[in-house]
Amino acid sequence: MRNNLSILILSLFFCAETMAQQFSPTTTIWTNRTIESILAQVGKYKTAKDVNPNAPKTEKTNIQVPYGNEGRDFLTEWAYSEFVWTNFYPIGNGRMAAMVAGGIDNEVIQINEDTSWDGSPYGTLKDENGNTLTSMAEVYKAKRITTVDPTSGSVKGNSKYYKDIAAQALKIDNAHTKEAVQYRYDLESMVEAKFLGNPKRQRAYKSFVELYLDFGHNSANAKNYTKSLDLTTGIVTVEYDINGTHHKRETFASYPDQAIVIRISTDKKQDFNATLHSYHATDAKYFTYNKISDNEISLRAHITDGNKDGSIGCINAVCFEARLMLRGDGKFHVSADKKSIKVKGAKDTEVYVVGATNYVDYLTLDNEKPTRDCHRYIANLKSKTYGKIMQRHNADFTRMFNRSNLEIANVDATDYSSVPTQLRVRKDAEGMSGFLFGGGSKLYANPKVNTTYTDGDNQLAVLEFNYGKYLIISGSRPGRKATNTDDIDIAESQPLNLTGKWNAAMSAGWNGKYTININTEMNYWAAQPLNIGECERPLTDTFHELAKSGSITADYQYGIGNSATYKPGAPWVMHHNFDLWRGTQPIDNATAGLWPTGGAWLLDHAWQYYLYNNDKEYLRELYPYMAGAARFFTDFLIVDPQTGYLITAASCSPEQGGVQPGPAMDTQLIRNLYDMVRKAANILGKEKEDAQLLAKIEEQMPTTYFADEKGRLAPNLIDNHGLVQEWVRGDVGFDFSKKNNPEEGKYKHIHNKYTGKDISINEHFASNNSMHRHCSHLWEIYPGTHLSAFSTNPAEQALFKAFRKSVDARGAGTGHGWGVAWRISLNARALNGEQSSKMLEQLFQTRTSPNLFDQHPNFQIDGNYGATAGVLEMLIQSHDGAVTLLPAIPQRWANGSFKGFVTREGAVIDLVWRNGKPTELTIHAQKTQPLRIRVIGREEQTVDMEKGKTYNLKL
């Protein structure tokens, strides 16, 4: 273990000219390294303003991938820019998000607005006069755009192809003969040629605007530099001294006042420029800058990147406005090109950026809305002082963040408060930044790459935990109506996507969509137990739109239901992605796209919301969508002629194995859906109204949840190795690994009858031992809630043992950040806290950016949210009718406490533990009912709770 002296030496070595600084090691991310010094390591860019977020994704540099194999993997031009960007610090108010570079020469505040997407509604676009719009030029001129004949991205009549696909899948042969391979390839080729939606790719989340602050400083002269993000307040503070003058900037994203806010303070008067920039302002036909006053400018622009006139869903329809306003003691002057505001003689300057798009909903756009909204936001800001705006932000953010708290003592009480965050994630090595070395994808893959978590820095785990909570609050907020003259109406944000809300590029990784075969759900796993459940409403509220869109997909793609007569409760379905336009069609390819249970997984969040909040009225609002999804599957399932179980005939186990009959994940999700529909119907008194549906569910469900009964939903099956089968018929054995050259690979000259081309295919094993990033068939153990490690039923004990063994068999997978994060929770449910801790260590060592952002790689935020959820599962579980305390803590987490953790059993829990054992328990009762408390190795206790009362127990 490192001692305090060596830590201090390390900190001084890192930045010798910087005075010793101390920040909270659990609630503050900070650095004493300037962005200019990070850029100087490579020399490609000079300032943060020079970094190109739209650099080529195909051109490689000679710069080592920090998250790749040492000496083998090198960053592309685009990936290098993104790496620099992951040294920025994030802020957000739900709808808007920003990244703060902390530059000295040039400061960059890179800003997003969560409805800044390319594309348009999936359907026929009409203007306010009823004219059909087929080009971006026509869309740009319209005042209001509505959609007729919406398609959800699906293709009418595609159901005929699914019938053929299903019939072929039921006859599939997974042998290793060339004939069997050709058969499977024909099946997948048919899916990709005939069954995918239109368009076959959904739309992309875009960058918005950038604020450049040009100070004319020489960063080489800066001393005492720090950049810090206080997670409890959501404020980024940058401080440094140059030529005897102290400079300070505070930046935050206000939810109450819907603005990005910066305050710039100096000891002496200074001059600087504030520039409003956007990568969308490239085509003069589609953008304009305007001077509003000497201290205010605006940019109105249209998303142009990725436009395809005439193609359904691909005509860029989003336009936006951003406004920059300054206040302070200096003099202001707008530049001739109206892009900048010049400031002279200022000691204190307030900078405000607001923005809005024309997006109303997934079928409607209003081109007058951006100006209207920006005017409203600016008028509100003008009515308040900076002090008032800051106070309102602090009250709002801190109130939510402080609802819960976690403390874990370090192994040897070492104090890391003087160590910059990136040095805790990766120590310097060989006199250079640890991020100049490749970390690989396995724990300890590169001995040069080390983290202080290995040394006993448990507070780094707490910082990661708090960061996930911070990012939920910053990226996902419900709407709010103004209740007094100080407030404004606030629109509900969009849900968290693959980048959360933080994206500098025209096209984020995987387009920044909502990937619902794990990633979107992972973003919200921690929201309810952290007592910030309202932050999940932007996700669950999308069901109103997704169900309507998904009813078209059910009709067009599968021939189930009649979308022309849609009403809530009608059958609906969606696949592995959706976007701003609520596309629910199968997209991309067969191995990921043909997966009809995405909506079933999302709906579990509606049920969990009810369990945590006991909100019967919201359950009543969402119940029709639960029932509609169940109606789809009661018509969709068939009996497998080979095994005799009810299954999905042709689907995938995300994202391996290709098209197969009966993936285990499908039947796990459908069984869970049926169970919650039955329970919700009982709670809401819907038994008579939905008697036909409930009777069909009873017919298809096993008599007990995990029962193995022919003719009913396929159970969780255990193979000869004691592992949970990923498919009802057992391991697939191999998947397609394609080669362009037909002379290479084990299976040569495999023919694609739709393209007329031959390809070559290599074996690629798809089994429990494949170490695949996805753990699709393990959904039942987490986030599923029916399997208990403490069941006394012998059959369930055997099933739990098989799941635990399967979690172990999957190991760390291929090391993708979100995949490792999922494994923290999987191991916690398997009661293996030591392995959960190892997964957390792997995240730090190989998949964590300097600003703690998760790496797929590239950046993908779900791993951050998954890590927070994993720590929660290690500390407390409440999925099986009891609250289990410290079910999976590693030995190293010997002493700690938490407060404010919410359970499904109607209690908010505070706990203190010493030497790995709970000592003090406080229960804040939210319901009147008995509460079972479980501590492993002790006799179970029951507390008879009365709503509103607090109970203190010594354990």
Phi, psi and omega in degrees: 000142176287146174261174185298326182295314181295325177296318179296318178299318180299318181295317180292322177300323185294322180210087191295332184275357185266133174296149179301128181242153176226133177224159178301124181285354181246345183229008180226128170262130183207162177212153170248018180254126182286155177295329179295323180289329176293318178294327181292339178302327183251323178085009182285318179237156179262315181232167180299331180292336181279342183298134185252101181289353179245027177297160182300139179271353184255338182274122183269147173261182173260023183265128181298136172290120180300336185250013182249189181280129184305124176080358183242322186256127182234145183293144166282170177304316181293316183294328176294317178299321178294322177300315177301318180299329179282008166263353174282164180247137187269145169225164179185156176238023182095292181282321179246149177220159180208155175240130185254118183286322185078030182288157178256307175296306180226122174270140177237125169247105183268125194241139174242153170231131198282002170249017176273089182231160170273177178084195186199172178305144178281096181163195179269125184270135179233144174271185184294344178259005178087006179284140177282133182253124183236003180218161179294325179299320179290320179297320183297326184277342184290155173270320181217139183239128176236169185237131171244159182050052179298147184244347186062013184083006182264166185243119180298132179093356181292349180299330179295327178288324180296323178302318178292319180298315180297318180297319179291321181297322181293340179257015188295146178240117182265023177291168182263021176279157179297324180297319180292322178296316179299320179299313180295321180294322176300318181297311182291326176296323179294318177302313186285332181273328191241334194254339181295160184285185177229107007282162180278352174233138177275178191275172190245143172282130190248162168291170183237271178223167175234144171252121176255129175245109185259112185258343181071022178274157172259112185297336180296339181267000184282142175229160175056040183281134167216144169235126184222147174240113177274111184292337182284338181242344183071033181243127173265127180242128176243127180223143176194165177243136173223126177050043176079003180250133179268131180243139180217135175231133174244130182229133177209165178247111185276123171285312182300327184246007168050055182210154165269126190236133176229133171244127183248121183231140176221162176288328183235159180296143178220161174249144175200168177245141173244119185242133174263116186238151172209137175289351176277346182272068182241329181256113187303338179291339191237019173208155176207137172262145180223142171270124178263320174201183181295341181239019182211133175227165178224154172233126172246129185212165180240137173296124181246332185296134177082008183291141174224093180305138175086346181268135183299129179076358187245002175277119183294120185244352184275126168239160184213166171227140173233144179232142176243124179230136177242147172221153176156193186266005178265183176256142186242145178210132180274136181293164183297327180275000176066017180264343187227155170243121180268135183243132179234138173063044184251136169256328179226121181227134174256134181237130181233134173235127174236161180196159179199155174247179180274004184290124175256306172204186189291352178238359189222137174226144182234108186288350175269350183294318182304313179294317180300314181292317180297321177299318180295317180295316181293318179301321178296316180296321180296337181276000185229149173280163176301319180302319179293317180296316178297317181297318180294319177297312181300316181297318181292309188288313183296324178304317181284316184297322186276005176295336178226159182207146178223136173226132173228127182287146175292158186301315183240024178064019176296140182261117180257017185292341179260008181257122177305148187302315184294337177281341173280322177294309178221117177291156171297152180218137178054036178075011182230165176300137176298343180275005172266000179247153177277127182277343183073190183243005180237152178299134181061026180297324179234114183296345177285339186261112183226154180235150178290344175300323177299328182277358180109012180280075179296336180292340173294323175296322178292320177299316177298318177301311181293328179296317177300317177298315179302317183289330174294310181299321183286334189251352186211109182226143176287166175281169181205135175271141179296135180246352178208177186288342177283337188264164172232157174294136181237125178284147175296140179287168168286161177294166174293132180252197184297337176252014187073261169220004190257113184204121182268345193261159172299327179224108180291166174304132183054030177064008177062031183280190174258100180266116193252017171268010168174317201289314179296318180298317180302326179303334188245003182304324187271350190299311183293308180297337178278000179068029173236043186300333179297338178292344179275347182301323177303333176280306185294333178289343176290345183298332177300320181274319183296322180294320179294316177295318181292338176291328176292318178297318179300319181288305187290316188272334186233352180070028180247124181084178179225099186293341180293337180244035186301138164212154182309133184107351178287155179301139176209160183206153172212168190247221193266001177212151160221171184223190180302329185268010175058041172294131181239009185285158169290133184226175170074284184199177184289318188293334177250323192284325182273079184211096191273011185253017178300317179294325179298321178291314179304320184294338174301332178292329175295317181291317178295325176302317178296316183298322181282328189249345183054037183267092185293325182290324177289324174299320179297324180292322184267345183305318180304328181283327173296313180295321180296319177296320178296322178299322178301310187287332176295335175270338191271324185293149175226162175276125177292119182296340182273320184253339180085007180259154171287129183214172163275126190291320181220113182204188176227161171258098190309130348238056180218162175089347179070195181286126184214158170280136168067053170299139182299323181300321181302309184288331173297314181292320181290319177300317178296318178299311180301318182296318182285331174295317178300314182292317180295320178299321178293316181296321186266359181069041183259010187300318180286316182299322183247034184301320182295315178297314183295326177294320179294321177298315179299324180292326184266335180283147171293161184292331167236158193305318184258014185294150178255100185223125180297148179083354178240179184309135181302136179279178169281112185264146181249131183273185184292346179264004181079019181251153178289128180289137179278340177226151184301331181264007179101183182304142175289326178093319176202159177233173180278129170236102194272148174236144180287330183272117182293350179271356179252162176094162183289319181254106186261153175056048169279128192259134173260108186288347181271333178252345182077008183257152173261145175225175176241145184232132174261158173292143177212104190292138181233088184210180178303331184263015186280348184060030181294151181297324179277145173239049191304316184286354179261013179306324185302324182277328172194128011271009176306159187233012184262339184268129182239134175292345187250012178297142176263359178284123184303320181294320179288327175299317179295321179294316178300318179300320179293319178295318180297319178295324179290323175300316179296320182296326181287338177057218178272003180066210179270012170084005178296140188308308182293327179294320177293319180299318177301322183292337174300312180289321179300315179290327177295316177294332176278004178064032179249078184294328179296320179289323175302317179296322177297322178295321177296319177298321178296320177302312181297315190285329188233345189224025181236130182281169178303329179265015180077002175299143179284151177241132172291319349280157013277195182306131175207121198280346186300330178297327175296312180293323179294324178296318178297315178298322180296317177299319176302313182294331176291329187265328184202139177228145184213039187259353189236027177092355177223161174260118179259123183265132178051052184289338188211043177274142176286163181302327184291339178272059191291322187229136179180188179200156169218159179221145169080018179278128185268142179241163177286348184266020173079030179219145169258130192245134167245142183213142169242137175227150179225137180053037177079005183237137176298138179239322182227128182235130174240129181245122174257107188284128176256349179222162171261103181187162176291144178236122177271130180245127183238130171235124183301129180091359179234164178287137180295141177247155175234131177247124177277096186280148170237126186308132178093349182265158178244137182237128179248124183235141170265131184248000000 
